[in-house]
Amino acid sequence: MDHDFKEKFISLKDRLAEIHDISHANAVLGWDQATYMPSGGAVARGRQMATLGKLAHEKFTDPALAKLLEDLSHRAEDLDPDGDEARLIQVVQKDLAKAQKIPADFLGRLNVHFAKSYQAWAEARPKNDFASLQDDLECTLDFSRAYANYLGYQDHIADPLIGASDEGMSVREVRPLFAELRKVLVPLVRAVGEAEPLDDSCLKQFYDKDRQLGVGLELAQTFGYDLNRGRQDLTHHPFCTTFSISDVRITTRVNEHDLGDAIFSTLHEAGHALYEQGIHPNLEATPLASGTSSGVHESQSRLWENIIGRSLGFWSYAYPKLQKEFPDQLSKVSLPSFYQAINKVSPSLIRTDADELTYNLHVIIRFDLECQLLEGSLSIADLPEAWHTRYQQDLGLRAQDDRNGVLQDVHWYAGFIGGAFQGYTLGNIMSAQIYQAALKAKPNIPQDIRQGHFEDLHLWLKSHIYQHGRKFSPNELLKRATGETLSISPYLDYLREKYADLYQISL
């Protein structure tokens, strides 16, 4: 790089760092709103978050930044195409092209609405009061359609929203993939349902809240979550948030009569956090310093929560520690019994409580409803009943209220309708494919896990996934890490093998 290019590139990074700081200050406000903020602060918080969001957008769409980027892009052909510089220019170009289509005042109004709607949801869900949220949800649908129209689309109005979370994916790609998965899952779940049920009563005893929090966090640290660069707090709906590579926080919730709730939500969020903490420091304060997509991010939370966290090998190591923490509840419960309990298949109404096998049916329902809402073939007023009907059809269950129906997920009340859910199932599919590649490279991983050693797996994931942040598109990253494009086969093989063994049935 010549001197002029270097100076302009440094100037670009300085501008991006300023925008990064504003955006992540906004993330701090969002974390506080979801953890410690008093409910009375909702209106002011919405205004504050809107101000910062508008400021970040204005700085990013500043013509001076666009001119700087244009100058650099004309000379980027001499750079290593896989290097940080070339990839940063490429990603910022894509982000800027989208941002320039979105008016700043639209984003300001959007952030005010999301903050208000989130607080309304937090108050309405315990009261089973969907009616009080209907106007807010109508407004969210209007915002979602407007956003899609600003970005533009050819095939389906949901495509810009899906692409914003999972680059390279659209309704055309997701629908057949989900249809193939559903075709396998429904008879698989039915076969398991006809088998002798597993006993999970050992999980449904009283477990002290503080001890649960301590155990979950200790297990997350064992995986590699660095508490010098993170912390854990309580919230209504668990999430992971990043303020910098050196400050990645997780949240969880505790049910004192269900041991699995806090433990597995903690391991799930820790998987997200390992990804963010593993991004290369050279990418800090740039748009490359985040996960490359919702699906890839979810692949890591699901890999650590399910493929590792619900495995017999992991609990061969961890279960004695859990028994020591809860001797009254678990001292007489064998490891095989505990392993069966945490993997029991039991169709439920709540997505976040769903077992590993039925979970994707929850996602597919939500994806279909989102598309119908955006298309206009389903109204907000009819959404609760449509929800109940699909649950009856797909899972054989019907909620007695909306609190356990359409009110259960925060996503539509704190974000867009569309693009919010497909990443969960895409992540499940990718998790098995990525783990299969890790095993091929490091065959010793299962034995290491039984001994409580996770370094080789963590380092392989850091080398092949985490450190790259957004340098590569989701499809490109998956191909680099596994040698293949997205494949559903490893995930289906994983489910069949695991649950055939657990339930002693032929699948």
N, C-alpha and C positions, 0 to 999 in steps of 0.2 A: 504493500500500500504506500502511495506517495504521501507527502506531508499534508497536502490539501485534503486528500481523502480522509486521512487520520483525524484531522481537526474537525471535519464535518461529521465523521462517525462519532467522535467524542461528544460533539454538540448534540447529536441525535440522542445518544444514551443519556445525556444530562436532562434533556427534555422528557424523555420517557421515564426517568427515575422520579422526576417531580410528579408526573401523572400517576405513577405507581404509588407514590407516598400518599397522594390525595385519595386514591381508590382504596388503599389499605387502611387509611384512617377511617374511611367510611365502613370498612369491614369491622373495625373495632367497635364502632357504634352499633352495627348489626349484631355482633356477638353480645354486647352489653344488653341490647334489647331482648335477646333470647335467653339471657341468664339472670341478670341482676336488676335491670331497670324497673322502677315502679310503674304500674300500669298508667298512672297519670301523666307519665312523660311521653306517651305515644305521639301526640300531636306535634310537640316540639321536636321529637326525634325524627319524625317524618320530614319536617322542614329542614332539619340539619343534614339529614342524609340526602335530601333532594339538592340542597345547595352544593354539597361536595360532589355529587354525581354530575350536576350540571357543569361545575367548574372543571372537573376532569375531562368531560366531553369537549368543552370549549377549547381546552388546551391541546387535546389530541387532534381536533379538527382545525387548529390554527393554520392558516395558509403558509406560514413560515416553516412549520414542521413538514407540511406536504412538499414544499419546494426543496427542503433539505433532503427529504427522502427521495425525491425525483433525481436530484443531482447524484446521490449515492447509487441509486439503482442503475443509472446509465454506465457506471464504472464497476458494477459488482461482478461482471463477467470474468474479471481477472482473479476473483476470490475462489477459495476452495468451496465448491457448492454445498458441502456438508459442514463447513465451518460455522462457528457462532455468528460471524459477521454477516455472511450471505444469508443464513437462515433467519437472522433477526430482521434484516431488510425485507425478506420475502414475507414473513409473518406480519410485520407492521403494515406492509402494503395491503395485505388481505384485510386486516382489521380496520385500517383507515378507509378502505373502499366501502366497508359496511357502515362505519361510523358516520361517514359523510352523507349517508342516505337518511340518517335519523336526526330530526331537528332537536336542538338542545332543549327547547321548551317542552317538547314531548317527553324527554327523559326526566325533566324536573317534575312534571305532573305524574309521571309513572312512579317515581320513587316515593312521592308523597302518598300516592294511592296504595302502594305495596306496604308501606309502614303502617298506614291506617288499617288496611285489610288484615294484616298479620295480627295486630292487637285485637281486632274485632273477633277473629277466629279463636285466639287464645281464650277469650271470654265466652264465646258462643258455644264452643264444643262441649265443655262440661255441662252446659245447660241444654244440650240437644236442640239448639235453636238455629236451624238452617235458615228460617225465614228472615232472621235479622241480617244474614249475610248475602241474601239473594241479590240485592242491588249492587253490593260490592263485587260479587262474582260476575254480574252482567257487565259491570265496568271493566273488570279484568279481561273478559272475553273481547270487549271492544278494543282494549289496548292491545291484546294479542293479535287480533286481526289487522289492526293498524300497523303494528310492527312488521308482520309478515308482508303486508302490502308495500311498506316503505322499502324493504329489502328486495322484494320481487320474487316471483316464482313462476314456473311453467306448468307443473303437473298438479300439485296439491298445496293448498294454503298452509298446511302444517310443515311443509318442507323447510322453509327458512328457520322455523323454530327448532326443528329437529337438527338441522345443520349447524345451528348456533351452539348446540351442546355436543353433537356427534358429527364432526365434519366428515363429509363423504357419504352420509346416510340420508335416506329420504323415505317417504311412505312406500315408494316402489321397492326399496330394498328391505325395509323392516317387515312389512306385512307378510310376504311369503316366508321369511325366516321364522317369524312368530307362528305362522300357520303350521310349518313343519314341526316346530317344537311342541305346539299344542297337540298335534296329531299323535305324538309319542307320549306326552305327559298324561293326557286324560286316561287312556287305558292303563298306563303304569300306576297312576294314583288309584285307579279302580282295583287293580290286582293287589296292591298293598292293602287297600281297605278291606279286602276279602280274607286277608291273612290274619293270624293271631295278633292282636294289638300288643304293642310294647307298653311297658309300665313306666310312666314318668312321674309317679307320685313322690319320689325322693326329691324332686325339684320344687314341689309345691308346699313345702314346710316353711316355717318362719326362718328367715335369714336376715340378720342384722344389716341395716343399710350401710353403715360405715365400713363394716368388714367386707361387704360386697364390693364397695368402691375400692378398697385397698387391694383386694385380690385381683380385680379386673385390671387395675393399673399396674400391678406387679407383673401380670402376664403380658401386658402390652410392652412393658420394658424388656421382658425376656425376648420378645420378638425383635426388639431393637429401637422402640420408641424412646427418644432422648428427652428426658424431663428437664435438662438444662436448656432445651429449646422448645419446651411445650408444657402444658398443664391440662388438667381435667376439671370440668365443672358440670353441674346439673342443669337440665333444660327440659322443656316439654317434649321436644322432638330432636333426638340426638343428631349432631352434625360435627364436621371438622371444619375449621377455618384457619386461614393463613394470613398473617400480617407481614411475615418475611420468612425466608428459609430458616431463620434462626428463632422464629416464634410461630409455631404451628400448634394450635390448640384443639383438643377434643372435648366433646360433651357427651353425657350419658344420662340415663334415667334409671331409677331403681324401683323394683317391685319387691317388697319384703316377703312376698309369698310366692315368688317365682325366681329361683336362682339364675335361670338362664337369661332372663331379660337384660340385666345389667352387664353380665359377663360378655355375652355375645355382641351387644351393642358397643361395648368398649373395644372389643377385638376388631369389630367392623370399622369403627372410626380410627382406630390405631393403624389399620391398613391404609386408609387414606393419608394419615399423617406420615407414615413411613415414605410414601411416594413424595410428598411435599418436602420432607426433611432431606430426602435423597437427591434433590435437584442440585446440579453442579453449582457451586458458589459463583462461578463466572457469569451465570445467567441472572443473578440477583438484580432486582429493581428494573427488570425488562419484561416485556410481554412473553418471553420464553420461560419465565420462572413460574410455571404452573403446569398442571397435568394437561396432556394433549387433548383429552376429550372426557366427557362424562362416562362413556363406556369403559375406556381404559382405566380411568380412576376407579370405577366400580369393580373392575377386574381385580384390583389389588385389595380392596376391602373384603371382597368375597373370597379371594384366595386365602387371606389370613383368617377370616372368620370361619369359613366353612371347610375348604379343602384341608387346611391345617388345623384350625381351631375346633372342628368337630370330628377329627380323626382319632382313631384308637391309638396311633403312635404318639400323638401329642399328649393325650391324657394318661398314657403309660408313664410319662414323665410328670405331668402336672397334677394328676389326681391325688397322690399322697399329700401334696401341699394343701390342696383343697380340703381333704379330710382332716388335716391338722387344724385348719382354720375353723371348720365346722364339725367337730367330732360328734356332737349330739345328733346331728342330722345325717351324717354320712359314714360314720365309723363301721356300720354294719352293712353298708351298700357296696357291693363288689364293683370292680372296674368295668367288667362286661355289662353289668346292670346300669351303671351310670352312663356308659357309652350308648347303650340302647335308648336311655331316657332322653339324652340331648339330641338324638336323631329320630325321635318318634314322629311319624307322619300322622297329622291330625288336621284335616281341613278346618280353617278358621276364618273369621270375618276380618281380622286385622292383618294388613300386609306386613307390618313390622314384627308381628308375632308369628308369622307363617313359618312353617318348617321349610327345609331346603327344597323338598320335592314339589310342594304346591305353590311356592313363592312366585314363580313366573306366571302362573295363572292370574294372580293379582295384578301383575304388571300389564299383561295382555289386555285385561279388562279396562284398565285405566287408559292405555294407549288407544284402544278402540273408541272409548267415550270422548277422549280429547279430539280425535279426528272428527267425530260426529258433531261435536259442539262447534268446531271451527268451520265445518262444512255448512252448518245451519240445519242439519237433519235432526238435531236434538236441541231442545231449548234448556236454558238454565232451570226453568220451573219444573221441567220433566226429568231433570238429572237425578234426583234422589230415587225415583221409582225405576228409572233405567238402571241405576246402580243395583238396586235390590233384585231386579229381574236377571241381570247378568250373573250375579252371585248365585242365584238359585240354579241357573242353567249350568254354570261351569264348576261350581264347588258344592252344589246341593245345600246351600245355606242361605238364610235370609235374616238380615239384622232386624231387631225389634225397633230400632231407632236410627236416626241419622248420625248420631254421635259415633256409632260403630259402622256407619256407612260412609256417605259422601263427605262427612266432616273429619274423617280420621287422619288424612294426610294434610300437611301444611302447604304443600307445593302450590296448589291453585290459589291459595290465600296469601301467598307471599311472593308469587312469581307469575310467569305467564301460564296460560293454558296452552299446552302444546310443547313438546320437546322436553318435558319434565321427567318422564318415566322410562322411555325406551332404553336409556343407558343402563338401568339396573339389570335388565335381562341380557343386553349386549355384554355387560361386564361379567355376568355368570358364564356366558358362553366362552368369552376370552380367557377367563380365569383358568379353565381346564386346559386350554390350548397352551397358555403360557407356562403353567406348571409342568405340563408334559415336556415342553422344551427344556425347562430347568432340570428335570430328572434325566433327560438324555445327556445333558452336559455334565451333570453332577449326580451320578447314580447313588452316591452315599447319602443323599439328603434324607430319605426315610429313616435310616439308622441314626443319623445325627439328631433328628427330631425326637426319637425315642429317648435320647440321652439329654434332651434339653438344649441342644446346640442348633442355633438358627442362623449362624453367621454365613455359611456357604449359600443358603437360599437367599438371605437378605442381600448379600454382596452380588449374587448373580442378577437379582432383580434390579439392584441399584445400577449395575453396569449396563444392563440391556434395556431397562425401562426408565427408572427414576431419573438418572442424571441428565437425560436428554430434555426433560421438561416438554416444551412445545416445539422443539426444533424440527420434529418430524410429524407428519400427519398421522392420524390413528392407523390407517391402513399401512402406511410405510413403516411405522414403528413396529407393528405386529409382524410384518414380513421380515424385518431385520432381526427381531427377537426370536421368532419361531421358524423362519424359513418358508412360511406359508401365509396365504391370505386367510381371512376369517373362515373358520370351519366349525360347524356345530358338532361334528362327530366325536371329538374328545370329551365334550361335555355330556353327550348322551351316553357314551361308554362309561364315564365316571358314575353317572346316576344309576344306570342299570346294574353295574357291578356292586356298587355300595349297597343298594337297597335290596338286591337279590340276596346278598349275604346277610344283611340285617334281619330280613323277614323270612329267610329260608324259603324263597320261592324262585321259580324259574321265570326270567324276564327276557 
